Structure formats: structure tokens, C-alpha cells
């Protein structure tokens, strides 16, 4: 996004600042259209309201007045939708787009039935339901008084709540210079609108694809039922509670896909072995995020899939089902545990695959597939299936969604802790889902007594939390020791370092996946505070890399300021500990120094060593053809060590060493 393009919006921001009445009217119209039936489905109102909140926070438009306009627009939009529904009633189905997509009204009706009069208030915060619920209320002849009470109260709450994130962001910009703040607000507004439109488009694409798949599967299901040779499969799959639905067929197809995926991973791991590069890259990627601060709570998350937590939980469910006479549920849960345990043990014993070598204490069992992830998916998946069997669809979606998130987080924790390769986890997901689909299809093939869903949900939550806390309390220390990472700290002799003898791994900046990105042409031995002070005394601008204000300044710096890169370059995922810059001698380019922690110590000195890079950087230009022209000129320049060398003496000793068709600059405190 060029600065010249952003400058086109500055007059608009200034005009809004000078004409707050028009800003309020624009807010009213956005809020109104966002609440109107049909039109509201196309307007990313939530994103736009956040953007308006940013204008309020930055003081560009008045706060109280704009919020009142937003409330009035929301009330007016819902009122119009209510009157439309009251006037047309069931003839709404004859109007476009409801004539083409009647499911929109059906979902709204179901929401209205589930929540009754509260749906007006709840629907205001329910995304796609917001512009539909008032229409349904009018069609259902909801009385005017309760409707308008809910409408007004919900609008009063909705407008400030949706604007609050933007207001906070806008208030943060008050710490910036006025010109920088204006540019940042423009960037924020454009970004929010683009993200809102992109999210709406993505949602529309996914919804369209799901409708297409649903249509095709419905056609396939009826074709199989009408075909003599295929009718047997329909009878074998059919759910007596939903004889016309194709849910069992969908699960059967998902089962085939998941099990085929598991077989494919097994062949790759034990046969072709062509996924090693991917496994190593992903392991290094997660290693770049590891830190002692995150270690304990990641171990806590992975414990949620530990067999000492899940096996007692499943055992208590089996006992409960048996005592209550739910024999089909009892047998299917036992079968699921049996399939999970047997499949994992067979692979662990007969097809051993080594784990990543990143932990101090090696885990003796095989790596493929991840038993932790498989057990988690089977346990939580089957319990969710039993709980959701007799729940309303909306409640079942929430439970399945939370279960999916929980299993995903557990799977990621195994990768973060270095306990498994990516292929182990993906294969475990495919295997676990295959077992869940098999048990679910079998369980739903015959009528079963209604299970107490709410009791099961609350009881299992209590048991899970109690078991998790108990296991953490008993095994906390052993878990912490079990998942201790190998450190990258090494030692080097200072004399050898001064002669240029340093492991090649320290000569390059690496990406999170371990790829060598570029040569580190600078190594500096001194306290970081001393280095910063030295550079500041020699007209270098030292940046605070952790400052959000500094980040905003880099994004929205005016043309008169140096155009620094927006995102900091990282080494193994580590941010630079120091960034400094200044204009070069010809004032054409920026000279930038970045220093990173070497994670390397000297054997006979406490002096820290920093690895880094000094380089020319081309300022971000406004036009791409000038950008290309300067980029060519930049390639012809030699590394800019001469920008730093004249200033080093007498404070530092320095040495240039040939390295990888380049020169490596070593800097050392002169007094040592």
C-alpha cells in the first residue's frame, strides 16, 4: 500500500473532522443498512463499526454523537425489517432472495423458536441472524411493545460494544505525531474493510460449497436407495431417527477418506520415507517458538490427552452406562477404546519409528502414530457423540466445535513439545477420526434409548477437570522433567573466535524452519547497553524493537521520514535484540544494523557475543518502477562495513575475515 495512495484519503479524514454531522449521518446509514433484511447480509457492519470506533478514539469524529447515530440506525433498521415481515408474512418466500434461498428464513425461524422473545436481543449479536430475526418477528406477529423494547435495549448495548475495540486502537494513536496518527487510522480503516469483505467472501464460498456437497450427497443417497444393487448399503447405513437424511453416508465417505489418509501416511513413513524434510522443517518451526515461559502451560494442555486422565474418565462412563442399562452405548464405548488401544500398540511394538531428538530425556516408545492424539480424538469424539445424540443441532454444533478445538490444541502441544513428528500427529488424527466414525455409524444404525445429555455433559466436565488437576498435582514434576528441551547454548574459546573459528551454523540467519536465509556478516562481543550507547554517540538511531508505538511509526511514517521495513527479520524465530539505522554517506539508502543473541558463551570470559548483519536497505518507494530501479543499484553495492569501521577505534578492536564469498566483521572491546 503506497503512501501516495494513502494521501488520497487525508482530505476525507480532515473533512470528517470538520463536519461531524455528516460523519454521524454516515454512521446512521451504515448501522441501518447493516440491520436491514437481505441488505444486512452483504454489509460487513461489525468491521465498519470497529473502524468508526477508531475514528472516535483518535478524536477525528465526536464520540457520544456518533454512537447515538449508530444506535438510531440500528433501531431504524430492525424496525423496518420488522414492518416488512409483518406486511408480507408468508409471502416473503415469494421474494428474492428468499425464493431462491428459503433456508435463510428457515434458520431464522428455528433461531426464533429456540429463543423466543429473547431472540431479538440475542440476534443483534449473532452475526448472520442480525438482519433476519426482526423479519421473522414480524412474520410471527410478535407484539410491537416487546419487540421495540428488545430492539432499543439491544441497539444501546450493541453500538458501543462493537465500536469499543476501534476506540481503544484510536486512543492509542494519540501517542503518535498527528500526521503519523492520521496515516495509521487510514491504514487501519482500509485494512478492516478489506478484512471484512474477505471474511464475508470466504464465508460465502464455504457456505456455497457446503450447499453443493449437501445437494450432491442427497442425490447420491436417493440414487442408492432406488438402485437395487446399492439398496443394501442404504439399509446398512440408515439412521432410524433420520431415515431421509444422508448423515450416515457422509460419515461413511469421511471414514473412507480418513482411513485412506492414515494408510497413505503409514506407507510414506515406513516405505517411501519422503516426508522427512517436512517433518524436520515443522519440528524446527515449533522449536523456534519454545521458551521456558510457555513450557508449563503447554505441558498442562498436553496432559488433557494423557491416558491417566482419559482412561479413568472413559471407565467411569462405561460403568455409568452399564448401571443405567445403556448396553449399546456401553459396548460401543468399550469397542472404541479397544480399537484405539490395539491399533496404537501394534504400531508401537512392530513398526518402531524414532521420535524427534529434541528432548533431554528420550521417550522410549515409538513415535508413529501419536497415541496421545489418537486417544484424545477417540475419547472426546465418542463422548461428544453420546452427549450430542439427543441435543438440538445448535447445541451439538457448539459441543463438537469445542471438542475439535480441544483436540487440535492437544495435537499442536505434541508438536510444540517435540514429542512427535508432524506425520505422527496427522496420521493419529486420521486414525482417531476413523475409529470415531466407525463407532458412530454402528451406534446410530439401530434405535437406542435417550441418553441424559445434560447430565453427561456436566458430569464429564467435572470428572475431566478433577482428573486433570489430580494428575497434574501428582505428576507435575515428572512431566516438567520429561519434556525438558535440549538447549542450544554452546561455548567457544575467545582466541579461536577471534581467528574466525566458529561453527558454520552461527554464520547464517535462519528461518523458523531452519533454512539458511542470509549470511550474518557481523559478530560483536560487548555488553548490549555499551553497544547501544556507542552507536547513539555516533549518530545511529537505536530502535526499541518491543514498542508497539515504534511498530505503528514504521507502518505509517510520512515520506519525509526513513521508510524502515515494517516486519523485523528473525533468526530461528528470535527477534533482534537491537536495531539501529542511519542514512548512508550519499543519503540514498539506509544502513541498518541488527543484532541477535548468539546463544554462545566464551570459555574464559563473561562477555556476551551478538551475531548480526549490517546492510544497506532501500527505503520503500512510492512507485514500483522506482523501487525496481533502486533495487538494481542496491545489488551493485558491497556490504556496508565501511559505514561502521571508521568509528570503531579506539573503543573497539575489529577484524575482517573472508567468509562465503564475503567478509565477516568481528568487533571486540579494545580493553580486553
HELIX and SHEET records of a PDB file:
HELIX    1   1 UNK A    3  UNK A   18  1                                  16    
HELIX    2   2 UNK A   20  UNK A   35  1                                  16    
HELIX    3   3 UNK A   39  UNK A   42  1                                   4    
HELIX    4   4 UNK A   45  UNK A   57  1                                  13    
HELIX    5   5 UNK A   63  UNK A   88  1                                  26    
HELIX    6   6 UNK A   89  UNK A   94  5                                   6    
HELIX    7   7 UNK A  103  UNK A  115  1                                  13    
HELIX    8   8 UNK A  116  UNK A  118  5                                   3    
HELIX    9   9 UNK A  119  UNK A  123  1                                   5    
HELIX   10  10 UNK A  127  UNK A  129  5                                   3    
HELIX   11  11 UNK A  130  UNK A  139  1                                  10    
HELIX   12  12 UNK A  144  UNK A  172  1                                  29    
HELIX   13  13 UNK A  173  UNK A  175  5                                   3    
HELIX   14  14 UNK A  178  UNK A  226  1                                  49    
HELIX   15  15 UNK A  231  UNK A  237  1                                   7    
HELIX   16  16 UNK A  240  UNK A  242  5                                   3    
HELIX   17  17 UNK A  247  UNK A  267  1                                  21    
HELIX   18  18 UNK A  268  UNK A  272  3                                   5    
HELIX   19  19 UNK A  276  UNK A  287  1                                  12    
HELIX   20  20 UNK A  292  UNK A  303  1                                  12    
HELIX   21  21 UNK A  307  UNK A  324  1                                  18    
HELIX   22  22 UNK A  327  UNK A  350  1                                  24    
HELIX   23  23 UNK A  371  UNK A  388  1                                  18    
HELIX   24  24 UNK A  393  UNK A  416  1                                  24    
HELIX   25  25 UNK A  422  UNK A  444  1                                  23    
HELIX   26  26 UNK A  453  UNK A  482  1                                  30    
HELIX   27  27 UNK A  494  UNK A  498  1                                   5    
HELIX   28  28 UNK A  504  UNK A  506  5                                   3    
HELIX   29  29 UNK A  528  UNK A  537  1                                  10    
HELIX   30  30 UNK A  548  UNK A  555  1                                   8    
HELIX   31  31 UNK A  624  UNK A  635  1                                  12    
HELIX   32  32 UNK A  642  UNK A  648  1                                   7    
SHEET    1   A 2 UNK A 490  UNK A 492  0                                        
SHEET    2   A 2 UNK A 600  UNK A 602  1                                        
SHEET    1   B 2 UNK A 508  UNK A 510  0                                        
SHEET    2   B 2 UNK A 516  UNK A 519 -1                                        
SHEET    1   C 7 UNK A 541  UNK A 543  0                                        
SHEET    2   C 7 UNK A 578  UNK A 583 -1                                        
SHEET    3   C 7 UNK A 590  UNK A 597 -1                                        
SHEET    4   C 7 UNK A 609  UNK A 617 -1                                        
SHEET    5   C 7 UNK A 522  UNK A 525 -1                                        
SHEET    6   C 7 UNK A 662  UNK A 669  1                                        
SHEET    7   C 7 UNK A 652  UNK A 659 -1                                        
END                                                                             
